[in-house]
Amino acid sequence: MFNPSVLRLNRSPILLVLISAILYTIFAYNLVRTEHTKLIVLYTLLFVLFFRLIKKHSENFRLLVIFAILLRVVFLMATPNLSQDFYRFIWDGRMIIEGFNPYLYTPESFISIGEFPVAQAQALYQGMGTLNASHFTNYPPVKQFIFMMAALFSGNSILGSVLVFRIFIIAADIGTLYIGKKLLERLNAPVRNIFWYILNPFIIIELTGNLHFEGIMIFFLILSLYLLHLGKWKTAAIVFALSVSVKLIPLLFLPLFFQFFIKNNTTVNISDQPGIKPAETELSFAKLIGFYGIVGITTLILFAPFYSSNFINNYSETVGLWFSNFEFNASLYYVAREIGYKLTGYNEIAIIGKFIPILTILTVLALTFIRKNTNIKQLIISMLFALSAYYFMSTTVHPWYLATLVILSVFTNYKFPLVWSFMIILSYLAYANTQNTENLWIIGLQYVVVYATFIWEVFIKRDHSKPVFITE
């Protein structure tokens, strides 16, 4: 039965959410990405309301959980308006249903010869764009399973497929909310921190709104860390492999587990029930090898249904394009590119791109062996630094990539990913012109703010008695 006192006592947060819901509705159903002024104004207003809601009302945990779900439901029947990727998701799912291996064919290979292997092939091809259609799919098997489920349950409806994708993504966010809260409790961190992720307009728009599957990858990643904190390293390894099989990016974190397993001098409490004497387990080098082995074997098993003689070549070729062909919203790479132009007169992405994986690996190894990573919080901070370094150097930083940084920051004292999640909207101004060209002054503004916040938090504001690469 409705209690009027509840409404009266929570008048302020309810008003903030009602205004947010109206703005999200406009964003979802009455915005195209070329409307740059409208886009920036809506996004900024949503962030202001979000920040005020967290700062003033985060003590009402249950109410904010309800708000987080309701704001996602606003997008339920909306077609994504900032990204075309979902058309390729639908294509891949329908290919599987039709008996094709999606890793072996490009959409263009069919359309160019007048063949239409799936329902609405022409509409999907036009929707995804020629760039996407000309390359082999690089989406791992768990994503392909969800694509297939959408094709199975939605028939020939594009909106139906969108709805299925959205249900999976919302469910994953709810899972991250639940597990994230439990992990924060175990780390003796404020549970309200989870709302910096779950109510963040960037997360709601890019994941629920634009149907990017980082949210599902993040759910498995946080669940894996939670299980690892409980000492259930075997189950954690299986779940970590599921995360990798949604998006490959967690592979970057694997070396960081080294010290956690072999230099962890304390036993791990594997009980999660108050009042019950905890069982304990000791980690070791042998268990580290076991962890890596389970991750590797599980990942291979998940990829196995799609294996063929051409699979590895097609997949590696597509992944390699991110280092040698694509450019979008980069920072340090754009500086290196300009230097290359000055020295040679050409775009040296093919050469510069080869150094990015090397520099990334060296950074991860430095964080692995120099920095202390003997507990979950230290491990998460190293993950945050490793992924940040990779994105700082990358040739391509699409907005939704930042979702992983945002969730990792929830378990730390660092807020630069939150600042970046606001500033990243500037990258969409590339679509304000018909050529989709970037304004480097706008990109520069974004990164000046992000780097300034990063340097302030990591090197200036921090406790100087705790060096970045040693402890945290």
Protein Blocks (a to p, Z undefined) as FASTA:
>chain_A
ZZfklmmmmmmmmmmmmmmmmmmmmmmmmccfklmmlmmmmmmmmmmmmmmmmmmmmmmm
mlmmmmmmmmmmmmmmpccfkbcklmmmmmmmmmmmnopafklpcfklmmmnopafbghk
lmmmmmnopklmmpccfbdfklmmmmmmmmmmnomafklmmmmmmmmmmmmmmmmmmmmm
mmmmmnopafklmmmmmmmmklmmmmmmnopaklmmmmmmmmmmmmmmnopamlmmmmmm
mmmmmpmklmmmmmmmmmmmmmmcbdcdfbfbehiacddddddfklmmmmmmmmmmmmmm
mmmmmgcfklmmmmmmmmmmmmmmpgchiaklmmmmmmmmmmnopacklmmmmmmmmmmm
mmmmmmmmmpccfbfklmmmmmmmmmmmmmmmpmbdcfklmmmmmmmmmmmcbfklmmmm
mmmmmmmmmmmpmnlpacfklmmmmmmmmmmmmmmmmmmmpcfklcfklbZZ
